[in-house]
């Protein structure tokens, strides 16, 4: 699948550096063309970032709950944790489907 087949041109990873990715783009993420390999890397990067962000929010909520002893904070903490788990599961599924492309 070359540039003509996808119409996306070449992968834009490191395009402004001395070592650009020279593979043809296969997908577009956020308006930026990526080859299959770089798209998998980007999906993994997003998943790790969201997991890290969810863990940070989780810890902050635990501290608030501990200090206030409020049922509301415990409920919000549980809701955020459940949402974070769903986000990670969705990203993992998406990364796996991108992985099956290559």
Backbone as JSON Lines, residues from 0, in Angstrom:
{"i":0,"aa":"X","n":[0.86,-1.18,0.0],"ca":[0.0,0.0,0.0],"c":[0.89,1.23,0.0]}
{"i":1,"aa":"X","n":[1.02,1.93,-1.09],"ca":[1.89,3.08,-1.21],"c":[1.14,4.38,-1.06]}
{"i":2,"aa":"X","n":[1.83,5.48,-1.35],"ca":[1.23,6.8,-1.22],"c":[-0.01,6.94,-2.09]}
{"i":3,"aa":"X","n":[0.05,6.41,-3.31],"ca":[-1.09,6.54,-4.21],"c":[-2.3,5.77,-3.7]}
{"i":4,"aa":"X","n":[-2.06,4.63,-3.05],"ca":[-3.16,3.8,-2.56],"c":[-3.88,4.47,-1.39]}
{"i":5,"aa":"X","n":[-3.13,5.11,-0.49],"ca":[-3.76,5.71,0.69],"c":[-4.1,7.18,0.5]}
{"i":6,"aa":"X","n":[-3.35,7.86,-0.34],"ca":[-3.56,9.3,-0.52],"c":[-3.07,10.12,0.66]}
{"i":7,"aa":"X","n":[-2.33,9.51,1.58],"ca":[-1.89,10.2,2.78],"c":[-0.45,10.7,2.68]}
{"i":8,"aa":"X","n":[0.28,10.29,1.67],"ca":[1.67,10.7,1.53],"c":[2.57,9.84,2.41]}
{"i":9,"aa":"X","n":[3.62,10.45,2.93],"ca":[4.55,9.69,3.76],"c":[4.3,9.94,5.24]}
{"i":10,"aa":"X","n":[4.81,9.04,6.07],"ca":[4.69,9.15,7.52],"c":[5.36,10.45,7.96]}
{"i":11,"aa":"X","n":[4.75,11.16,8.9],"ca":[5.28,12.45,9.33],"c":[6.09,12.37,10.63]}
{"i":12,"aa":"X","n":[6.33,11.15,11.14],"ca":[7.11,11.01,12.36],"c":[8.54,11.46,12.09]}
{"i":13,"aa":"X","n":[9.03,12.34,12.92],"ca":[10.38,12.91,12.83],"c":[10.63,13.61,11.5]}
{"i":14,"aa":"X","n":[9.58,14.09,10.84],"ca":[9.73,14.68,9.5],"c":[10.61,15.93,9.5]}
{"i":15,"aa":"X","n":[10.72,16.6,10.6],"ca":[11.53,17.81,10.67],"c":[12.91,17.54,11.27]}
{"i":16,"aa":"X","n":[13.35,16.29,11.28],"ca":[14.63,15.92,11.87],"c":[15.57,15.34,10.82]}
{"i":17,"aa":"X","n":[16.77,14.97,11.26],"ca":[17.73,14.34,10.36],"c":[17.38,12.88,10.09]}
{"i":18,"aa":"X","n":[16.49,12.3,10.92],"ca":[16.14,10.88,10.75],"c":[14.63,10.7,10.63]}
{"i":19,"aa":"X","n":[14.01,11.21,9.56],"ca":[12.56,11.05,9.41],"c":[12.19,9.6,9.08]}
{"i":20,"aa":"X","n":[10.96,9.26,9.41],"ca":[10.44,7.96,8.99],"c":[10.1,8.09,7.51]}
{"i":21,"aa":"X","n":[10.61,7.19,6.71],"ca":[10.44,7.29,5.25],"c":[9.36,6.36,4.7]}
{"i":22,"aa":"X","n":[8.67,5.63,5.59],"ca":[7.64,4.7,5.13],"c":[6.38,5.45,4.67]}
{"i":23,"aa":"X","n":[5.6,4.84,3.78],"ca":[4.34,5.47,3.35],"c":[3.31,5.44,4.47]}
{"i":24,"aa":"X","n":[2.54,6.49,4.57],"ca":[1.5,6.58,5.6],"c":[0.38,5.58,5.3]}
{"i":25,"aa":"X","n":[-0.14,4.98,6.36],"ca":[-1.24,4.03,6.22],"c":[-2.5,4.51,6.92]}
{"i":26,"aa":"X","n":[-2.33,5.35,7.96],"ca":[-3.47,5.87,8.72],"c":[-3.21,7.31,9.09]}
{"i":27,"aa":"X","n":[-4.27,7.98,9.5],"ca":[-4.15,9.36,9.96],"c":[-4.69,9.41,11.38]}
{"i":28,"aa":"X","n":[-3.9,9.96,12.3],"ca":[-4.3,10.1,13.7],"c":[-4.2,11.58,14.03]}
{"i":29,"aa":"X","n":[-5.33,12.18,14.41],"ca":[-5.33,13.59,14.74],"c":[-4.88,14.47,13.59]}
{"i":30,"aa":"X","n":[-5.17,14.04,12.37],"ca":[-4.81,14.82,11.19],"c":[-3.37,14.65,10.73]}
{"i":31,"aa":"X","n":[-2.63,13.76,11.37],"ca":[-1.23,13.54,11.03],"c":[-1.07,12.14,10.44]}
{"i":32,"aa":"X","n":[-0.45,12.02,9.26],"ca":[-0.26,10.71,8.64],"c":[0.84,9.9,9.34]}
{"i":33,"aa":"X","n":[0.54,8.62,9.6],"ca":[1.47,7.69,10.23],"c":[1.55,6.41,9.4]}
{"i":34,"aa":"X","n":[2.74,5.8,9.36],"ca":[2.84,4.46,8.79],"c":[2.3,3.49,9.84]}
{"i":35,"aa":"X","n":[2.15,2.22,9.48],"ca":[1.6,1.24,10.42],"c":[2.44,1.12,11.69]}
{"i":36,"aa":"X","n":[3.75,1.04,11.55],"ca":[4.63,0.87,12.71],"c":[4.55,2.08,13.65]}
{"i":37,"aa":"X","n":[4.63,3.27,13.09],"ca":[4.58,4.48,13.92],"c":[3.19,4.66,14.55]}
{"i":38,"aa":"X","n":[2.14,4.24,13.85],"ca":[0.78,4.32,14.4],"c":[0.66,3.42,15.62]}
{"i":39,"aa":"X","n":[1.23,2.21,15.56],"ca":[1.21,1.31,16.73],"c":[1.95,1.94,17.89]}
{"i":40,"aa":"X","n":[3.11,2.53,17.62],"ca":[3.87,3.2,18.67],"c":[3.08,4.34,19.28]}
{"i":41,"aa":"X","n":[2.41,5.11,18.44],"ca":[1.63,6.26,18.92],"c":[0.46,5.79,19.77]}
{"i":42,"aa":"X","n":[-0.24,4.75,19.35],"ca":[-1.35,4.22,20.14],"c":[-0.87,3.75,21.51]}
{"i":43,"aa":"X","n":[0.27,3.07,21.55],"ca":[0.83,2.62,22.82],"c":[1.19,3.82,23.69]}
{"i":44,"aa":"X","n":[1.76,4.85,23.1],"ca":[2.11,6.08,23.82],"c":[0.87,6.71,24.44]}
{"i":45,"aa":"X","n":[-0.22,6.82,23.67],"ca":[-1.47,7.37,24.18],"c":[-2.01,6.53,25.34]}
{"i":46,"aa":"X","n":[-1.98,5.22,25.19],"ca":[-2.49,4.33,26.23],"c":[-1.69,4.49,27.52]}
{"i":47,"aa":"X","n":[-0.38,4.56,27.42],"ca":[0.46,4.75,28.6],"c":[0.17,6.1,29.25]}
{"i":48,"aa":"X","n":[0.03,7.13,28.44],"ca":[-0.27,8.46,28.97],"c":[-1.59,8.5,29.71]}
{"i":49,"aa":"X","n":[-2.61,7.88,29.14],"ca":[-3.92,7.87,29.79],"c":[-3.89,7.05,31.07]}
{"i":50,"aa":"X","n":[-3.17,5.94,31.07],"ca":[-3.05,5.13,32.27],"c":[-2.34,5.92,33.36]}
{"i":51,"aa":"X","n":[-1.26,6.6,33.02],"ca":[-0.52,7.41,33.98],"c":[-1.39,8.52,34.54]}
{"i":52,"aa":"X","n":[-2.14,9.19,33.66],"ca":[-3.02,10.26,34.09],"c":[-4.1,9.72,35.02]}
{"i":53,"aa":"X","n":[-4.65,8.57,34.7],"ca":[-5.69,7.96,35.54],"c":[-5.12,7.62,36.91]}
{"i":54,"aa":"X","n":[-3.9,7.09,36.97],"ca":[-3.29,6.75,38.24],"c":[-3.04,8.0,39.09]}
{"i":55,"aa":"X","n":[-2.62,9.09,38.46],"ca":[-2.39,10.34,39.19],"c":[-3.7,10.87,39.76]}
{"i":56,"aa":"X","n":[-4.77,10.85,38.97],"ca":[-6.08,11.29,39.45],"c":[-6.56,10.4,40.57]}
{"i":57,"aa":"X","n":[-6.32,9.09,40.44],"ca":[-6.72,8.12,41.44],"c":[-6.05,8.42,42.78]}
{"i":58,"aa":"X","n":[-4.75,8.69,42.74],"ca":[-4.01,8.99,43.97],"c":[-4.51,10.27,44.63]}
{"i":59,"aa":"X","n":[-4.76,11.3,43.83],"ca":[-5.25,12.57,44.37],"c":[-6.6,12.38,45.04]}
{"i":60,"aa":"X","n":[-7.45,11.59,44.43],"ca":[-8.77,11.32,45.0],"c":[-8.66,10.54,46.3]}
{"i":61,"aa":"X","n":[-7.74,9.6,46.37],"ca":[-7.53,8.83,47.59],"c":[-7.1,9.74,48.74]}
{"i":62,"aa":"X","n":[-6.22,10.69,48.46],"ca":[-5.75,11.62,49.49],"c":[-6.91,12.46,49.98]}
{"i":63,"aa":"X","n":[-7.73,13.0,49.07],"ca":[-8.87,13.81,49.46],"c":[-9.85,12.99,50.3]}
{"i":64,"aa":"X","n":[-10.1,11.77,49.88],"ca":[-11.02,10.91,50.6],"c":[-10.51,10.62,52.0]}
{"i":65,"aa":"X","n":[-9.23,10.37,52.13],"ca":[-8.62,10.06,53.42],"c":[-8.74,11.27,54.36]}
{"i":66,"aa":"X","n":[-8.45,12.45,53.86],"ca":[-8.45,13.64,54.71],"c":[-9.86,14.07,55.1]}
{"i":67,"aa":"X","n":[-10.82,13.92,54.23],"ca":[-12.17,14.4,54.51],"c":[-13.09,13.3,55.04]}
{"i":68,"aa":"X","n":[-12.77,12.06,54.72],"ca":[-13.61,10.96,55.15],"c":[-15.03,11.05,54.6]}
{"i":69,"aa":"X","n":[-15.18,11.66,53.45],"ca":[-16.48,11.94,52.88],"c":[-16.9,10.84,51.91]}
{"i":70,"aa":"X","n":[-18.12,10.37,52.0],"ca":[-18.63,9.33,51.12],"c":[-18.64,9.78,49.67]}
{"i":71,"aa":"X","n":[-18.88,11.08,49.43],"ca":[-18.89,11.6,48.07],"c":[-17.55,11.36,47.39]}
{"i":72,"aa":"X","n":[-16.45,11.63,48.09],"ca":[-15.14,11.43,47.5],"c":[-14.88,9.95,47.22]}
{"i":73,"aa":"X","n":[-15.34,9.09,48.09],"ca":[-15.16,7.65,47.86],"c":[-15.93,7.21,46.61]}
{"i":74,"aa":"X","n":[-17.14,7.73,46.45],"ca":[-17.94,7.39,45.28],"c":[-17.3,7.92,44.0]}
{"i":75,"aa":"X","n":[-16.84,9.18,44.02],"ca":[-16.16,9.74,42.85],"c":[-14.9,8.97,42.53]}
{"i":76,"aa":"X","n":[-14.17,8.6,43.54],"ca":[-12.95,7.82,43.34],"c":[-13.27,6.51,42.61]}
{"i":77,"aa":"X","n":[-14.28,5.83,43.05],"ca":[-14.67,4.56,42.44],"c":[-15.11,4.78,40.98]}
{"i":78,"aa":"X","n":[-15.87,5.86,40.74],"ca":[-16.34,6.16,39.39],"c":[-15.16,6.47,38.47]}
{"i":79,"aa":"X","n":[-14.2,7.26,38.94],"ca":[-13.03,7.6,38.13],"c":[-12.18,6.38,37.84]}
{"i":80,"aa":"X","n":[-12.03,5.52,38.84],"ca":[-11.25,4.3,38.64],"c":[-11.91,3.41,37.59]}
{"i":81,"aa":"X","n":[-13.23,3.28,37.68],"ca":[-13.96,2.48,36.69],"c":[-13.82,3.07,35.29]}
{"i":82,"aa":"X","n":[-13.91,4.39,35.18],"ca":[-13.76,5.03,33.88],"c":[-12.34,4.83,33.35]}
{"i":83,"aa":"X","n":[-11.35,4.98,34.21],"ca":[-9.96,4.78,33.8],"c":[-9.75,3.35,33.3]}
{"i":84,"aa":"X","n":[-10.34,2.39,33.99],"ca":[-10.22,0.99,33.57],"c":[-10.84,0.79,32.19]}
{"i":85,"aa":"X","n":[-11.99,1.44,31.94],"ca":[-12.63,1.32,30.62],"c":[-11.78,1.97,29.54]}
{"i":86,"aa":"X","n":[-11.19,3.11,29.84],"ca":[-10.34,3.81,28.86],"c":[-9.15,2.95,28.5]}
{"i":87,"aa":"X","n":[-8.51,2.37,29.5],"ca":[-7.33,1.52,29.26],"c":[-7.74,0.31,28.43]}
{"i":88,"aa":"X","n":[-8.87,-0.3,28.76],"ca":[-9.33,-1.46,28.0],"c":[-9.62,-1.08,26.55]}
{"i":89,"aa":"X","n":[-10.26,0.09,26.34],"ca":[-10.54,0.55,24.97],"c":[-9.26,0.8,24.2]}
{"i":90,"aa":"X","n":[-8.28,1.45,24.83],"ca":[-7.01,1.75,24.16],"c":[-6.26,0.47,23.85]}
{"i":91,"aa":"X","n":[-6.31,-0.49,24.76],"ca":[-5.64,-1.77,24.54],"c":[-6.25,-2.48,23.34]}
{"i":92,"aa":"X","n":[-7.58,-2.47,23.27],"ca":[-8.27,-3.08,22.13],"c":[-7.89,-2.37,20.83]}
{"i":93,"aa":"X","n":[-7.86,-1.02,20.87],"ca":[-7.51,-0.26,19.69],"c":[-6.09,-0.53,19.25]}
{"i":94,"aa":"X","n":[-5.17,-0.6,20.22],"ca":[-3.76,-0.88,19.9],"c":[-3.63,-2.27,19.3]}
{"i":95,"aa":"X","n":[-4.42,-3.22,19.82],"ca":[-4.36,-4.58,19.29],"c":[-4.89,-4.61,17.86]}
{"i":96,"aa":"X","n":[-5.95,-3.83,17.59],"ca":[-6.48,-3.83,16.23],"c":[-5.53,-3.13,15.27]}
{"i":97,"aa":"X","n":[-4.83,-2.1,15.72],"ca":[-3.82,-1.46,14.87],"c":[-2.67,-2.44,14.64]}
{"i":98,"aa":"X","n":[-2.33,-3.23,15.68],"ca":[-1.28,-4.22,15.55],"c":[-1.62,-5.31,14.55]}
{"i":99,"aa":"X","n":[-2.89,-5.6,14.43],"ca":[-3.28,-6.65,13.48],"c":[-3.25,-6.15,12.04]}
{"i":100,"aa":"X","n":[-3.1,-4.82,11.87],"ca":[-2.99,-4.28,10.51],"c":[-1.66,-4.62,9.87]}
{"i":101,"aa":"X","n":[-0.62,-4.71,10.72],"ca":[0.72,-4.92,10.16],"c":[1.07,-6.33,10.19]}
